[in-house]
């Protein structure tokens, strides 16, 4: 297969590495920035384009991986659809009407369009799914989840040029559907209950730096979730799941998922975030590699190996995000 990576920033470079790890050799990259094109060409030895139309007409890709800032996702996703080229799209938080339009256009034509759902491939999330499916802790009653990352530590080399500083695609906003996607896949349909969005820090931003919200999952599980861009000097990802006969804990600090139930005297633990962590990045490459592997499988065998996320589900999460972010003081 021939892959065109659209956008050669942090995530675009990561996706190139994913493809190389998966032994894919026919890779090209497109970016409007000369410095990014030169860096990708030097480091990864891939073919480079400065014009998107040239990349499509000359390279003739079999699939696109869209790793631009969220504002541009739909521009290239619609272009990919119009050329009947399958595409993978990084997590989107902008242009919801255009996402809806693309979903409607694709209803009949059924080109493979894969919105990112990286956390589904995360070591800890996969282990949680297994524990829940095996009924190790009984009926899921309550979830408490806290995710945080200090905004200036998010791509510090790009300073405020990075999209997480932009109100329309800010880091606090982006993390809401990023986390709700995997929670809904494991536990069921998510319904909005209440939320609060505040700016507590002295960061020079025009959007909330903390969002706390409650949702009801599958009409039976209460989840209290905090998303913030304040945690320093290390990121925060701490999760507790309470069941009728036990509980699960995920701790990024301890790099572990562990569970205990009424038949056990102590926790059973499993390591997480295993695999190579590239300098300048926070997390292991492994879930991103497995996500691209799943995308490739869905392109080759769309019926047998469908990608675990789609535009319709993505839209549900984005509408929830809008509800959650609408409540401000």
ZATINU-614729 format. One record per atom (N, C-alpha, C): residue in one letter; x, y, z. Coordinates in steps of 0.05 Angstrom, whole numbers, padded with zeros to 5 digits, always signed. Layout:
! ZATINU-614729
AXYZ
...
! end
This chain:
! ZATINU-614729
X+00016-00024+00000
X+00000+00000+00000
X+00017+00025+00000
X+00005+00047-00011
X+00019+00073-00011
X+00004+00092+00007
X+00019+00104+00026
X+00007+00121+00046
X+00017+00150+00043
X-00002+00168+00044
X+00005+00197+00044
X-00002+00208+00072
X+00018+00217+00086
X+00014+00229+00112
X+00011+00259+00108
X-00013+00270+00115
X-00019+00298+00110
X-00014+00313+00136
X+00006+00329+00137
X+00014+00343+00161
X+00038+00329+00174
X+00060+00343+00176
X+00085+00330+00186
X+00094+00342+00212
X+00075+00351+00229
X+00082+00360+00256
X+00086+00336+00274
X+00082+00340+00299
X+00088+00319+00319
X+00073+00293+00313
X+00046+00295+00308
X+00031+00271+00304
X+00037+00259+00276
X+00041+00276+00256
X+00048+00266+00230
X+00073+00250+00230
X+00093+00260+00244
X+00119+00245+00246
X+00115+00219+00261
X+00098+00220+00282
X+00092+00195+00297
X+00079+00175+00278
X+00060+00184+00262
X+00047+00165+00244
X+00066+00154+00223
X+00085+00170+00214
X+00105+00159+00195
X+00121+00137+00209
X+00129+00142+00234
X+00144+00122+00249
X+00127+00096+00253
X+00101+00100+00258
X+00083+00077+00260
X+00084+00060+00234
X+00081+00073+00212
X+00081+00059+00186
X+00108+00045+00181
X+00130+00058+00188
X+00156+00046+00184
X+00159+00021+00203
X+00149+00023+00227
X+00150+00001+00246
X+00134-00023+00235
X+00113-00017+00221
X+00095-00037+00210
X+00105-00047+00183
X+00130-00040+00176
X+00144-00049+00152
X+00131-00038+00126
X+00118-00015+00128
X+00107-00002+00105
X+00128+00016+00093
X+00134+00013+00068
X+00156+00027+00056
X+00148+00049+00036
X+00123+00047+00025
X+00113+00067+00006
X+00099+00089+00020
X+00114+00108+00031
X+00104+00130+00047
X+00112+00156+00035
X+00093+00175+00034
X+00100+00202+00026
X+00088+00221+00047
X+00098+00245+00048
X+00088+00265+00067
X+00082+00291+00053
X+00062+00305+00063
X+00055+00332+00053
X+00053+00351+00076
X+00065+00374+00073
X+00062+00396+00093
X+00068+00422+00079
X+00054+00443+00087
X+00059+00469+00075
X+00084+00482+00086
X+00094+00472+00109
X+00118+00484+00121
X+00143+00470+00111
X+00162+00486+00101
X+00187+00475+00090
X+00203+00461+00111
X+00205+00473+00136
X+00221+00461+00157
X+00212+00433+00164
X+00185+00429+00164
X+00175+00403+00171
X+00180+00383+00148
X+00177+00392+00124
X+00183+00374+00101
X+00212+00365+00101
X+00230+00384+00106
X+00258+00377+00106
X+00265+00359+00129
X+00253+00363+00152
X+00259+00346+00175
X+00249+00317+00170
X+00225+00315+00159
X+00214+00288+00153
X+00231+00273+00132
X+00239+00288+00111
X+00255+00276+00090
X+00282+00267+00101
X+00294+00283+00118
X+00320+00276+00130
X+00318+00252+00149
X+00298+00253+00167
X+00297+00233+00188
X+00284+00207+00179
X+00266+00207+00160
X+00251+00183+00153
X+00255+00174+00124
X+00269+00190+00109
X+00275+00183+00081
X+00250+00177+00064
X+00229+00194+00068
X+00205+00190+00053
X+00203+00211+00031
X+00186+00206+00012
X+00181+00226-00009
X+00164+00249+00002
X+00170+00273-00006
X+00158+00297+00005
X+00145+00314-00016
X+00121+00325-00009
X+00107+00343-00027
X+00100+00369-00012
X+00101+00391-00027
X+00093+00417-00016
X+00066+00425-00026
X+00054+00410-00044
X+00028+00415-00055
X+00010+00390-00052
X-00013+00393-00040
X-00030+00370-00035
X-00040+00357-00061
X-00049+00374-00081
X-00058+00363-00106
X-00037+00347-00121
X-00012+00358-00119
X+00010+00343-00132
X+00015+00316-00118
X+00012+00316-00092
X+00016+00291-00077
X-00004+00270-00086
X-00029+00279-00089
X-00050+00260-00097
X-00046+00250-00126
X-00040+00269-00144
X-00038+00262-00173
X-00013+00247-00179
X+00009+00254-00166
X+00035+00242-00173
X+00041+00217-00156
X+00035+00218-00131
X+00041+00195-00113
X+00019+00173-00115
X-00006+00182-00120
X-00029+00164-00122
X-00031+00145-00097
X-00036+00157-00074
X-00037+00141-00050
X-00061+00122-00049
X-00058+00100-00034
X-00080+00082-00029
X-00095+00090-00004
X-00082+00106+00013
X-00095+00115+00038
X-00082+00141+00048
X-00098+00157+00061
X-00088+00182+00073
X-00088+00180+00104
X-00068+00191+00116
X-00068+00194+00145
X-00067+00224+00150
X-00089+00235+00161
X-00092+00264+00164
X-00084+00272+00192
X-00060+00285+00194
X-00048+00293+00220
X-00043+00323+00222
X-00060+00338+00209
X-00058+00367+00211
X-00070+00377+00237
X-00071+00403+00241
X-00086+00413+00264
X-00116+00408+00259
X-00133+00406+00280
X-00161+00398+00276
X-00176+00416+00257
X-00170+00442+00255
X-00184+00460+00238
X-00183+00451+00208
X-00163+00436+00201
X-00159+00428+00173
X-00167+00399+00167
X-00175+00385+00188
X-00181+00356+00184
X-00201+00352+00162
X-00223+00367+00163
X-00245+00362+00144
X-00238+00371+00116
X-00222+00390+00113
X-00213+00399+00086
X-00201+00375+00072
X-00183+00361+00085
X-00169+00338+00072
X-00186+00313+00073
X-00203+00310+00093
X-00220+00286+00094
X-00240+00287+00071
X-00252+00310+00066
X-00271+00312+00043
X-00256+00308+00017
X-00232+00319+00015
X-00216+00315-00010
X-00210+00285-00014
X-00203+00272+00008
X-00198+00243+00006
X-00222+00228-00003
X-00245+00234+00009
X-00270+00221+00001
X-00276+00226-00029
X-00273+00250-00038
X-00279+00257-00066
X-00261+00241-00085
X-00238+00233-00076
X-00220+00216-00092
X-00224+00186-00087
X-00244+00180-00070
X-00249+00152-00061
X-00225+00139-00049
X-00210+00154-00033
X-00186+00144-00019
X-00193+00141+00010
X-00189+00118+00022
X-00193+00114+00051
X-00176+00133+00067
X-00186+00142+00090
X-00169+00160+00106
X-00172+00155+00136
X-00151+00160+00150
X-00150+00160+00179
X-00148+00189+00188
X-00163+00197+00208
X-00164+00225+00217
X-00157+00226+00246
X-00138+00244+00254
X-00131+00248+00282
X-00156+00259+00296
X-00155+00259+00323
X-00178+00267+00339
X-00187+00296+00331
X-00213+00298+00324
X-00224+00324+00315
X-00241+00336+00337
X-00240+00363+00338
X-00258+00377+00356
X-00270+00402+00342
X-00264+00405+00317
X-00274+00428+00302
X-00292+00419+00279
X-00306+00439+00267
X-00321+00435+00242
X-00341+00412+00244
X-00356+00411+00266
X-00376+00390+00269
X-00395+00388+00246
X-00405+00411+00235
X-00423+00409+00211
X-00410+00395+00188
X-00383+00399+00184
X-00369+00386+00162
X-00365+00357+00167
X-00362+00349+00192
X-00360+00321+00199
X-00387+00307+00193
X-00408+00320+00201
X-00435+00310+00196
X-00440+00307+00166
X-00432+00327+00151
X-00435+00326+00122
X-00420+00303+00109
X-00395+00299+00119
X-00379+00277+00109
X-00392+00250+00115
X-00402+00247+00140
X-00416+00222+00148
X-00440+00216+00130
X-00455+00237+00123
X-00478+00234+00106
X-00470+00227+00078
X-00449+00240+00067
X-00439+00233+00041
X-00429+00204+00039
X-00417+00195+00061
X-00406+00168+00060
X-00426+00146+00066
X-00450+00154+00073
X-00471+00134+00081
X-00475+00114+00058
X-00476+00124+00033
X-00481+00106+00010
X-00455+00095-00002
X-00434+00111-00002
X-00410+00102-00016
X-00391+00085+00001
X-00392+00088+00027
X-00378+00071+00046
X-00348+00069+00041
X-00335+00091+00036
X-00306+00092+00036
X-00297+00089+00065
X-00275+00076+00070
X-00265+00073+00098
X-00255+00100+00108
X-00269+00110+00129
X-00260+00134+00142
X-00258+00128+00172
X-00234+00131+00182
X-00227+00121+00209
X-00219+00144+00227
X-00238+00154+00244
X-00231+00175+00264
X-00214+00162+00286
X-00193+00175+00294
X-00175+00165+00314
X-00190+00157+00340
X-00180+00136+00353
X-00191+00127+00379
X-00168+00114+00394
X-00146+00128+00396
X-00120+00117+00406
X-00123+00102+00433
X-00139+00113+00451
X-00140+00101+00478
X-00152+00073+00478
X-00167+00065+00457
X-00177+00038+00455
X-00154+00018+00453
X-00131+00028+00443
X-00108+00011+00439
X-00087+00013+00462
X-00094+00029+00482
X-00076+00033+00505
X-00075+00008+00522
X-00051+00001+00532
X-00048-00023+00548
X-00069-00024+00571
X-00071-00002+00585
X-00088-00001+00609
X-00118-00004+00602
X-00126+00009+00580
X-00154+00008+00572
X-00161-00021+00562
X-00143-00033+00548
X-00148-00061+00539
X-00150-00079+00563
X-00134-00075+00583
X-00135-00092+00607
X-00161-00087+00622
X-00169-00062+00624
X-00194-00055+00637
X-00218-00069+00623
X-00217-00067+00597
X-00239-00080+00581
X-00240-00110+00587
X-00217-00122+00588
X-00216-00151+00594
X-00228-00157+00621
X-00219-00142+00641
X-00228-00147+00669
X-00259-00143+00671
X-00269-00122+00658
X-00298-00117+00658
X-00313-00139+00644
X-00303-00147+00620
X-00317-00167+00604
X-00317-00194+00618
X-00297-00199+00634
X-00296-00225+00649
X-00310-00223+00675
X-00324-00201+00680
X-00341-00198+00704
X-00325-00201+00730
X-00300-00191+00730
X-00283-00194+00753
X-00291-00176+00777
X-00305-00153+00771
X-00313-00136+00793
X-00343-00132+00794
X-00358-00148+00779
X-00387-00146+00781
X-00399-00123+00765
X-00422-00115+00773
X-00436-00093+00759
X-00421-00067+00764
X-00416-00052+00743
X-00402-00026+00745
X-00420-00005+00756
X-00413+00007+00778
X-00430+00026+00792
X-00421+00055+00789
X-00395+00059+00792
X-00384+00086+00794
X-00356+00088+00782
X-00351+00110+00767
X-00325+00115+00755
X-00316+00142+00763
X-00291+00144+00773
X-00279+00171+00778
X-00253+00172+00763
X-00250+00193+00746
X-00228+00194+00727
X-00218+00223+00726
X-00191+00225+00727
X-00178+00251+00726
X-00155+00250+00706
X-00156+00268+00686
X-00135+00269+00665
X-00125+00298+00664
X-00099+00302+00664
X-00089+00329+00663
X-00061+00330+00651
X-00055+00353+00638
X-00029+00358+00626
X-00025+00388+00624
X-00004+00398+00636
X+00002+00427+00636
X+00005+00437+00608
X-00011+00457+00601
X-00013+00466+00573
X+00014+00475+00561
X+00031+00490+00575
X+00057+00498+00563
X+00076+00474+00559
X+00070+00451+00572
X+00087+00428+00567
X+00077+00411+00543
X+00056+00420+00531
X+00044+00406+00508
X+00057+00419+00483
X+00076+00405+00472
X+00092+00416+00449
X+00105+00442+00455
X+00122+00443+00475
X+00135+00468+00483
X+00151+00481+00462
X+00162+00465+00443
X+00178+00476+00421
X+00162+00492+00401
X+00135+00489+00402
X+00119+00504+00383
X+00106+00528+00397
X+00109+00530+00423
X+00097+00552+00439
X+00067+00555+00432
X+00058+00579+00427
X+00030+00584+00423
X+00021+00579+00395
X+00039+00569+00378
X+00031+00563+00350
X+00016+00537+00349
X+00017+00521+00370
X+00004+00495+00370
X-00026+00498+00374
X-00042+00480+00362
X-00071+00483+00363
X-00083+00481+00391
X-00069+00469+00410
X-00081+00467+00437
X-00083+00494+00451
X-00071+00514+00440
X-00073+00542+00450
X-00096+00557+00437
X-00108+00545+00417
X-00130+00558+00402
X-00157+00552+00415
X-00173+00572+00419
X-00199+00567+00433
X-00216+00546+00420
X-00216+00545+00393
X-00233+00527+00379
X-00224+00498+00381
X-00199+00493+00387
X-00188+00466+00388
X-00170+00461+00412
X-00176+00476+00434
X-00157+00476+00457
X-00155+00449+00470
X-00132+00446+00485
X-00125+00421+00497
X-00146+00410+00516
X-00158+00427+00532
X-00179+00418+00551
X-00203+00407+00536
X-00211+00421+00515
X-00233+00413+00499
X-00227+00387+00485
X-00203+00384+00473
X-00196+00361+00458
X-00197+00335+00474
X-00189+00337+00499
X-00187+00313+00516
X-00215+00301+00523
X-00236+00317+00521
X-00262+00307+00529
X-00271+00284+00510
X-00274+00288+00484
X-00281+00265+00467
X-00260+00244+00465
X-00235+00252+00468
X-00212+00233+00468
X-00217+00211+00489
X-00226+00219+00513
X-00231+00201+00535
X-00258+00188+00534
X-00279+00203+00526
X-00306+00192+00525
X-00308+00170+00505
X-00292+00172+00483
X-00294+00151+00462
X-00289+00124+00473
X-00267+00120+00488
X-00261+00094+00498
X-00280+00086+00521
X-00287+00105+00538
X-00306+00098+00560
X-00332+00088+00549
X-00342+00101+00528
X-00368+00092+00516
X-00365+00065+00502
X-00342+00060+00490
X-00338+00034+00477
X-00338+00011+00496
X-00328+00015+00520
X-00327-00006+00540
X-00353-00008+00556
X-00363+00015+00565
X-00384+00015+00585
X-00412+00021+00574
X-00414+00033+00550
X-00440+00037+00538
X-00446+00067+00533
X-00471+00072+00524
X-00479+00098+00516
X-00476+00119+00539
X-00466+00142+00532
X-00461+00163+00552
X-00482+00185+00550
X-00494+00192+00573
X-00513+00214+00574
X-00503+00236+00593
X-00506+00260+00583
X-00497+00284+00598
X-00514+00289+00623
X-00501+00295+00646
X-00516+00302+00670
X-00511+00331+00678
X-00485+00338+00682
X-00479+00366+00690
X-00449+00371+00686
X-00441+00396+00686
X-00413+00402+00682
X-00407+00430+00693
X-00381+00435+00697
X-00372+00462+00703
X-00345+00466+00689
X-00342+00490+00677
X-00317+00496+00663
X-00306+00522+00675
X-00282+00522+00684
X-00270+00545+00697
X-00242+00551+00687
X-00233+00576+00690
X-00205+00583+00686
X-00194+00591+00713
X-00176+00574+00724
X-00166+00578+00751
X-00137+00588+00751
X-00123+00584+00730
X-00094+00590+00730
X-00090+00619+00719
X-00064+00627+00718
X-00057+00652+00706
X-00047+00648+00677
X-00052+00625+00666
X-00045+00621+00638
X-00059+00641+00620
X-00044+00651+00600
X-00056+00671+00582
X-00071+00657+00560
X-00095+00648+00567
X-00113+00634+00549
X-00141+00646+00551
X-00157+00642+00530
X-00185+00652+00531
X-00205+00630+00531
X-00198+00608+00545
X-00216+00585+00548
X-00211+00572+00575
X-00230+00556+00585
X-00226+00543+00611
X-00202+00525+00612
X-00189+00524+00635
X-00166+00506+00639
X-00174+00481+00655
X-00199+00480+00664
X-00208+00456+00678
X-00238+00452+00672
X-00245+00427+00667
X-00272+00419+00662
X-00279+00395+00679
X-00299+00398+00696
X-00308+00375+00712
X-00337+00369+00705
X-00342+00344+00698
X-00369+00337+00689
X-00378+00309+00699
X-00404+00306+00700
X-00415+00280+00707
X-00432+00270+00684
X-00430+00244+00679
X-00446+00231+00658
X-00457+00205+00669
X-00479+00196+00657
X-00490+00170+00663
X-00484+00151+00640
X-00473+00129+00646
X-00465+00110+00625
X-00482+00085+00626
X-00494+00079+00603
X-00512+00055+00600
X-00535+00056+00620
X-00543+00080+00628
X-00566+00084+00647
X-00562+00071+00674
X-00536+00064+00681
X-00532+00049+00706
X-00507+00057+00721
X-00488+00071+00707
X-00462+00077+00719
X-00458+00107+00719
X-00453+00118+00743
X-00446+00146+00746
X-00416+00150+00742
X-00408+00169+00725
X-00380+00175+00721
X-00375+00205+00727
X-00356+00210+00745
X-00347+00238+00750
X-00319+00240+00737
X-00316+00260+00719
X-00292+00262+00703
X-00281+00290+00705
X-00255+00293+00709
X-00242+00318+00710
X-00221+00319+00688
X-00222+00339+00671
X-00203+00343+00650
X-00190+00371+00655
X-00164+00372+00655
X-00151+00398+00660
X-00124+00400+00646
X-00115+00425+00642
X-00089+00430+00630
X-00071+00445+00650
X-00071+00435+00675
X-00057+00447+00697
X-00036+00430+00709
X-00037+00403+00705
X-00020+00384+00719
X+00009+00388+00711
X+00026+00392+00731
X+00055+00394+00727
X+00069+00384+00752
X+00093+00374+00751
X+00110+00373+00727
X+00105+00348+00710
X+00087+00330+00719
X+00081+00306+00704
X+00051+00306+00697
X+00044+00291+00676
X+00016+00289+00669
X+00001+00272+00689
X-00025+00274+00689
X-00043+00259+00707
X-00061+00242+00691
X-00063+00217+00698
X-00084+00199+00688
X-00089+00178+00710
X-00109+00184+00726
X-00116+00167+00749
X-00145+00160+00748
X-00151+00134+00749
X-00178+00124+00745
X-00185+00103+00766
X-00209+00106+00777
X-00220+00086+00795
X-00247+00077+00785
X-00251+00051+00783
X-00277+00040+00775
X-00287+00022+00797
X-00310+00029+00807
X-00322+00014+00829
X-00344-00004+00819
X-00341-00030+00825
X-00361-00050+00817
X-00375-00061+00842
X-00396-00078+00837
X-00411-00089+00859
X-00395-00109+00876
X-00373-00120+00864
X-00357-00139+00880
X-00327-00134+00878
X-00319-00109+00871
X-00291-00103+00869
X-00286-00076+00857
X-00260-00070+00851
X-00254-00045+00838
X-00228-00048+00821
X-00226-00029+00802
X-00203-00028+00784
X-00190+00000+00788
X-00164+00000+00788
X-00149+00026+00790
X-00129+00027+00767
X-00129+00049+00753
X-00108+00055+00733
X-00093+00079+00743
X-00066+00076+00743
X-00049+00098+00752
X-00026+00102+00732
X-00026+00125+00719
X-00004+00131+00700
X+00022+00136+00716
X+00020+00147+00740
X+00044+00151+00757
X+00057+00125+00764
X+00041+00105+00771
X+00052+00079+00778
X+00055+00060+00754
X+00045+00069+00731
X+00046+00053+00706
X+00034+00026+00710
X+00010+00026+00721
X-00003+00001+00728
X-00033+00002+00725
X-00045-00021+00719
X-00074-00025+00723
X-00075-00048+00743
X-00092-00045+00763
X-00095-00066+00783
X-00124-00069+00791
X-00131-00093+00799
X-00159-00098+00808
X-00159-00116+00832
X-00181-00113+00847
X-00185-00130+00870
X-00215-00136+00872
X-00222-00159+00882
X-00251-00165+00886
X-00255-00180+00912
X-00279-00187+00919
X-00286-00198+00945
X-00274-00226+00949
X-00265-00238+00928
X-00252-00265+00931
X-00222-00263+00933
X-00211-00239+00933
X-00182-00235+00934
X-00174-00219+00958
X-00150-00224+00968
X-00140-00209+00991
X-00122-00186+00983
X-00112-00186+00959
X-00095-00164+00950
X-00099-00160+00920
X-00089-00137+00911
X-00092-00129+00883
X-00076-00147+00864
X-00087-00152+00841
X-00072-00164+00819
X-00064-00141+00800
X-00038-00139+00793
X-00029-00115+00778
X-00018-00123+00751
X-00021-00104+00732
X-00012-00107+00704
X+00003-00082+00696
X+00026-00084+00684
X+00041-00060+00675
X+00028-00046+00651
X+00030-00020+00649
X+00019-00005+00626
X+00040+00014+00615
X+00034+00025+00592
X+00052+00044+00578
X+00079+00031+00572
X+00077+00005+00565
X+00101-00009+00558
X+00108-00003+00529
X+00133-00008+00522
X+00141-00002+00495
X+00158+00023+00493
X+00168+00029+00470
X+00187+00051+00465
X+00173+00078+00469
X+00186+00096+00484
X+00177+00124+00486
X+00198+00141+00472
X+00190+00154+00450
X+00209+00171+00435
X+00214+00197+00450
X+00239+00206+00449
X+00247+00231+00462
X+00229+00254+00453
X+00219+00269+00473
X+00201+00292+00468
X+00171+00284+00469
X+00165+00258+00472
X+00138+00249+00474
X+00133+00237+00501
X+00108+00238+00510
X+00100+00229+00537
X+00095+00199+00538
X+00082+00189+00517
X+00072+00162+00518
X+00086+00143+00499
X+00083+00117+00505
X+00094+00096+00488
X+00082+00098+00459
X+00098+00090+00440
X+00089+00089+00412
X+00069+00067+00407
X+00069+00047+00425
X+00054+00022+00419
X+00024+00026+00412
X+00008+00041+00428
X-00020+00044+00420
X-00024+00057+00393
X-00006+00076+00386
X-00008+00090+00361
X-00001+00071+00337
X+00018+00054+00342
X+00025+00034+00322
X+00002+00015+00317
X-00010+00005+00339
X-00032-00014+00337
X-00057-00001+00324
X-00060+00025+00329
X-00083+00039+00317
X-00079+00040+00286
X-00055+00047+00277
X-00050+00047+00248
X-00052+00019+00236
X-00043-00001+00251
X-00046-00028+00242
X-00075-00035+00238
X-00092-00027+00256
X-00121-00032+00254
X-00132-00017+00230
X-00123+00007+00225
X-00133+00022+00202
X-00125+00008+00176
X-00101-00001+00174
X-00092-00016+00150
X-00109-00041+00146
X-00115-00055+00168
X-00132-00079+00166
X-00160-00072+00156
X-00170-00049+00165
X-00197-00041+00157
X-00198-00033+00127
X-00176-00023+00117
X-00174-00016+00088
X-00173-00041+00071
X-00157-00060+00080
X-00153-00085+00065
X-00178-00103+00067
X-00190-00104+00091
X-00213-00122+00095
X-00235-00107+00111
X-00248-00088+00098
X-00268-00071+00112
X-00291-00086+00126
X-00299-00108+00115
X-00321-00123+00127
X-00311-00141+00150
X-00288-00153+00147
X-00278-00172+00167
X-00264-00157+00190
X-00251-00134+00184
X-00235-00120+00204
X-00242-00090+00205
X-00267-00084+00211
X-00275-00056+00212
X-00260-00040+00234
X-00253-00016+00228
X-00240+00001+00248
X-00259+00006+00272
X-00249+00006+00296
X-00267+00007+00320
X-00281+00034+00325
X-00276+00054+00308
X-00290+00079+00311
X-00300+00088+00283
X-00321+00104+00283
X-00332+00114+00258
X-00342+00143+00261
X-00350+00156+00240
X-00358+00183+00241
X-00384+00187+00257
X-00402+00168+00256
X-00427+00171+00271
X-00422+00171+00301
X-00405+00153+00310
X-00398+00152+00338
X-00381+00177+00346
X-00364+00185+00328
X-00348+00209+00333
X-00366+00233+00337
X-00386+00236+00321
X-00405+00258+00323
X-00420+00258+00350
X-00427+00234+00360
X-00440+00233+00386
X-00422+00243+00408
X-00396+00236+00407
X-00377+00245+00427
X-00373+00276+00425
X-00373+00286+00401
X-00368+00315+00397
X-00393+00331+00406
X-00417+00320+00402
X-00441+00334+00412
X-00441+00334+00443
X-00432+00312+00455
X-00429+00311+00484
X-00409+00332+00493
X-00387+00334+00479
X-00367+00354+00485
X-00379+00382+00485
X-00395+00388+00466
X-00408+00414+00464
X-00426+00419+00488
X-00442+00398+00496
X-00459+00401+00519
X-00443+00406+00544
X-00422+00391+00547
X-00404+00393+00571
X-00392+00420+00573
X-00382+00431+00550
X-00368+00456+00550
X-00387+00480+00551
X-00412+00476+00548
X-00431+00498+00547
X-00436+00511+00574
X-00430+00496+00596
X-00435+00506+00623
X-00411+00520+00634
X-00414+00546+00637
X-00392+00563+00648
X-00402+00582+00669
X-00384+00590+00687
X-00390+00610+00707
X-00378+00637+00699
! end
